[in-house]
């Protein structure tokens, strides 16, 4: 199966957007659950971010909201700095191929191994004994960064001027 440059860039952006939204929602659920558990008097580690921020806020739900805001800001910076490098690298790679090109060439093997490793870490992360607020913070930050990276993919896709006969 062959794919055109703009479609390949849009596909990469759509993948990052979908994964980012899923992680952001998962992180928000973890943070909400941690805030509700603390509100009901459940066990909260004294060193968890929720209890540390709780010293400055009125209730655990407000602490969870502050923690979510911090993770979104960190995700924004990560997306603007680190994810931008990955997006530019993939877009430049796509633009070096003939148009259309085989979809198998979209990602290099090392990139696929990296994605597989991150998926394995994400699955293992579910079973590690971290507090829910830590898991939520990390998932929300990574999800926010991926969504930001997806927007960069979409900007590159629309910025590329199509040549005659080069349509989506």
N, C-alpha and C positions, 0 to 999 in steps of 0.2 A: 504494500500500500504506500502510495506517495502522498506527500503533503507539501503545500506551498509555504514560503517563508512566513508570511503574516499569520497563516493558520497555525503554524508550529509555535510561533510566539504566543498567540492567543491561547493555544492548548496548554502551554506551560503556565501561563498566567491563571487559567481556569483551574488547573490542578492545585497551584499554590493557594488560590482563593478558597477553594473547597476545603482543603486541609486546614488552612488558617481559621476558617469559620468554625470547623468542627473542634479544633483545639481551644479556640476562644470560648465557645459555648461550654465545653467540658471544664475549662478553668473557672468560668463563672459559677458553674454548678458546685464545684469543689469549694470555692470561697463562700458561697451562700450556705452550703451545708456546714462548713466550719463555723461561720457566724451564728447560725441557728443552734448548733451543738453547744457553743460557748454560752449562748443566751439561755439555754435550758439547764445550764450548770453542768454540762458534760466535761469530760477530762480534756484539758488543754495544757499542753506543755508550756512551762514558764518561758522557754526560749523560742517558742514559735513566733513568727512575725505578727500573727494576730494578737497575741498577748502583749508583745512589745509595743505595738501601735495602740493597743487598748489602754495603755497608761495615759495617752493623750486625748482619747476620744470618750464619748459618753457611753457607748454600748458596743457590743461585738459586731453588730451589723454595720455600724458606721466604720469600724476598724476594717471590716472586709471590703467596704467600698473604697476606703483609702488605699488599701493594699491592691485592689483591682486597678485603681487610677495609676498607681506607681508602676504596676506591671505593664499597663498600656503605654505609658510614657517610655519605659525602657524598651518595649517592643518597637515603638516608633523610631527610636534612635538606632536600634539594631537593624531595623528594616532600611533605614536611610543610609547607614554606613556599611554594614557587612553584607546584607542581602543585595544591595545595589551592585556590589562587585560580582556576585554570582549571576545576577540577571544580565549584566553587561557581557560577561564571559559567554553565557549561553546564546545571547542574541548575536554576538559576533561570530560564534561558531555556526549558527544557523545561516547567517548571511554569506558564509564562505562556500556553502553547498550550491549545486546547480538547482534551478527552480523548475519544477518540484523535485523533491529528494525523498528517498526512502525514510519512513518514520523511524526505522531502527537506528538511524544515525542521529536522531535528535539529541540524545544524551550519550556522553562517552561512558565506557564501562566503569571507570573509576567513580563517576558521578552516581551511577546506578548502585554501586557498592555502598557509597556514602548514604544514599537514600535508604537502602536496605538496613544499614547499621542504625540509622536514626529511628527507623520503624521498630527494630528489635529493642532499642533502648526505651522507646515509648511504651512498648508492651511490657517490658520488664519494670518500668517505672510504676506501673499500676500495682505491682505486687511488693514494691519496696516499702519499708516501714516509715515513710515520711509522713508528717502531719498533713491533713487535707489542705490546710492553707498554703503550705509550701508547694504541694502539687498544683494547686489552683493558680498560684502566682506564676510558676514556671510555664504551665500550659497557656495561660492568658498572655504572657509575654511573648512566647514563641508564636502563638496564633496571631497576635497583633503584628509581629514582624513579618510573618508570611503574607498576611493581607496587604501590608505595605509593599512587600516585594511584588505581589501580584499586580498592584496598581502600576508599578514601574514597568512590568511586562506589557500591560495594556497601553501605557504611554508609548513605549517603543513600537508596539504593533501599529498604533494609529499614526505615529510620526513617520513611519516608513512610507515613502511615496510609491504607490504601485506603478509598475511599468505596464505598457500596453498588454492587455490580456491577463494580467496578474490580479485576479480577484479572489475573494475569500471562497 
